[in-house]
Amino acid sequence: MDIRYLSDRFAVSPQVLPEHMATLADKGFTAVICNRPDDEVEPDLQCDAMAKAAEAAGLSFHRIPVGRDGLNPEMFAQTAKIIEDSTGPVFAYCRSGTRSSYVWALTMAPDMAPDAIIAAAAQAGYDLRELRPQLQMMQG
């Protein structure tokens, strides 16, 4: 499992397995967000199976799939609410972690400087420089 922290309250990763949920709970995560649509994975990695494993590990599980239709403000609102309501760090995953990092970046944009968002993502191994115009437009 390749956990990459974007902040002290949010981390992303490439696809995880159901058996990783207990490890996530042991590491202090309290919520999991799946940003990967079910049509990209086999049944044992689809949201229902992952939700069952997360809940068995004591984690809340949230579905915010980023598919062909791309990103939208509702995804950012949902992510912000999950982070706000979570009693511990939030973990999000997709195929590579990139979509999850994009959702986090755009969720943070109203309250965090674009350079800080881009730097945090770069430190975690994600290049979000192309988001700079959107991040600047979303500044609060």
C-alpha positions as CSV (number, residue, x, y, z in Angstrom):
1,M,0.0,0.0,0.0
2,D,1.4,3.4,-1.1
3,I,-0.1,6.0,1.2
4,R,0.8,9.6,0.2
5,Y,-0.1,12.4,2.6
6,L,-1.3,15.7,1.0
7,S,-1.9,17.1,4.5
8,D,-2.0,15.9,8.0
9,R,-5.7,15.2,7.5
10,F,-5.8,13.8,4.0
11,A,-3.9,11.1,2.2
12,V,-4.3,9.4,-1.2
13,S,-3.1,6.2,-2.8
14,P,-3.4,4.0,-5.8
15,Q,-6.0,1.2,-5.7
16,V,-6.1,-0.6,-2.3
17,L,-7.4,-4.0,-1.5
18,P,-10.2,-4.9,0.9
19,E,-7.6,-6.4,3.3
20,H,-5.9,-3.0,3.5
21,M,-8.8,-1.4,5.4
22,A,-7.7,-2.8,8.7
23,T,-4.2,-1.4,8.2
24,L,-5.7,2.0,7.3
25,A,-7.7,1.9,10.6
26,D,-4.6,0.9,12.5
27,K,-2.8,4.0,11.0
28,G,-5.5,6.3,12.4
29,F,-7.6,6.9,9.4
30,T,-11.3,7.2,10.1
31,A,-12.8,7.7,6.7
32,V,-12.2,6.3,3.2
33,I,-13.2,7.9,-0.1
34,C,-13.4,5.8,-3.3
35,N,-12.8,8.0,-6.3
36,R,-12.7,5.1,-8.7
37,P,-15.8,4.1,-10.7
38,D,-16.9,0.5,-10.4
39,D,-16.7,0.0,-14.2
40,E,-12.9,0.2,-13.9
41,V,-12.4,-2.7,-11.5
42,E,-13.3,-6.3,-11.0
43,P,-16.2,-7.1,-8.6
44,D,-14.0,-7.8,-5.6
45,L,-12.6,-4.2,-5.8
46,Q,-16.0,-2.4,-6.5
47,C,-17.5,-0.1,-4.0
48,D,-19.8,-2.6,-2.3
49,A,-17.0,-4.9,-1.5
50,M,-14.7,-2.1,-0.4
51,A,-17.4,-0.5,1.7
52,K,-18.0,-3.8,3.5
53,A,-14.3,-4.2,4.3
54,A,-14.0,-0.6,5.4
55,E,-17.0,-0.8,7.7
56,A,-15.7,-4.1,9.2
57,A,-12.5,-2.2,10.0
58,G,-14.5,0.6,11.7
59,L,-14.0,3.1,8.9
60,S,-16.7,5.2,7.3
61,F,-16.8,4.7,3.5
62,H,-17.8,7.2,0.9
63,R,-18.3,6.9,-2.9
64,I,-17.3,9.9,-5.0
65,P,-16.3,8.3,-8.3
66,V,-14.4,10.4,-10.8
67,G,-15.2,9.0,-14.3
68,R,-15.4,10.1,-17.8
69,D,-17.6,13.1,-16.9
70,G,-14.8,14.6,-14.9
71,L,-14.9,16.7,-11.8
72,N,-17.7,18.9,-10.5
73,P,-18.4,21.2,-7.5
74,E,-20.6,18.6,-5.8
75,M,-17.6,16.3,-5.5
76,F,-15.6,19.1,-3.7
77,A,-18.5,19.8,-1.4
78,Q,-18.9,16.1,-0.5
79,T,-15.2,15.8,0.1
80,A,-15.1,19.0,2.2
81,K,-18.0,17.6,4.4
82,I,-16.2,14.2,4.8
83,I,-13.0,16.0,6.0
84,E,-14.9,18.3,8.2
85,D,-17.0,15.5,9.8
86,S,-14.2,13.0,10.2
87,T,-12.7,12.5,13.6
88,G,-9.3,11.6,12.1
89,P,-7.4,11.6,8.8
90,V,-9.3,10.8,5.6
91,F,-7.9,8.4,3.0
92,A,-8.9,8.5,-0.7
93,Y,-8.0,6.2,-3.6
94,C,-8.4,5.8,-7.3
95,R,-6.3,3.9,-9.9
96,S,-3.1,5.9,-9.3
97,G,-4.0,8.5,-6.7
98,T,-4.0,11.3,-9.2
99,R,-7.8,11.8,-9.4
100,S,-8.0,11.7,-5.6
101,S,-5.3,14.4,-5.4
102,Y,-7.2,16.5,-8.0
103,V,-10.4,16.3,-5.9
104,W,-8.5,17.2,-2.7
105,A,-6.7,20.2,-4.5
106,L,-9.9,21.6,-5.8
107,T,-11.7,21.0,-2.5
108,M,-8.9,23.0,-0.7
109,A,-8.7,25.8,-3.3
110,P,-11.1,28.3,-1.5
111,D,-9.0,28.2,1.7
112,M,-5.4,27.3,0.7
113,A,-3.0,29.1,-1.6
114,P,-2.5,27.5,-5.0
115,D,1.3,27.3,-4.6
116,A,0.8,25.5,-1.2
117,I,-1.6,23.0,-2.8
118,I,0.7,22.3,-5.8
119,A,3.7,21.9,-3.4
120,A,1.9,19.5,-1.1
121,A,0.9,17.4,-4.1
122,A,4.4,17.5,-5.6
123,Q,5.9,16.3,-2.3
124,A,3.5,13.4,-2.5
125,G,4.5,12.6,-6.1
126,Y,1.6,14.3,-8.0
127,D,2.1,17.1,-10.5
128,L,-0.9,19.4,-10.3
129,R,0.7,22.5,-11.9
130,E,-1.9,22.3,-14.7
131,L,-4.6,23.0,-12.1
132,R,-3.1,26.4,-11.2
133,P,-5.6,28.5,-13.2
134,Q,-8.6,26.6,-11.7
135,L,-7.1,26.9,-8.2
136,Q,-6.6,30.6,-8.6
137,M,-10.1,31.1,-9.8
138,M,-11.5,29.3,-6.8
139,Q,-9.6,31.3,-4.2
140,G,-12.0,32.5,-1.5
